[in-house]
Amino acid sequence: MKKFVIWKFELNGQGLQEVMMPQNAQILYVGMHKNQRYVWAIVNPKLAQESRKIEVKGTGCPFREAARNHISSFEAEYGGVYHAFEFLD
């Protein structure tokens, strides 16, 4: 039987970054926890790791056109609103 768990992965501020997580992870949400940005995903911990491209942008910040999926929008503890996207290959 496959056992799935929800893990969180730390993000480093804004902009485009690569996050390593088990293959086929289902990204659930990007948001703040204790003043730090994270992405939460349902994962099978037994699968090999793969790189996922996540971009976080503040409201009003320009971004380039690219194939992407919106993950979530969230408010930081200090009041800024951010939007998280996963880039598609």
Secondary structure, DSSP 8 states (H G I E B T S, - for coil): ----EEEEEE--SSEEEEEEEETT-EEEEEEEETTEEEEEEEE-TTS-EEEEEEEEEETT-------EEEEEEEE-TTS-EEEEEEE--
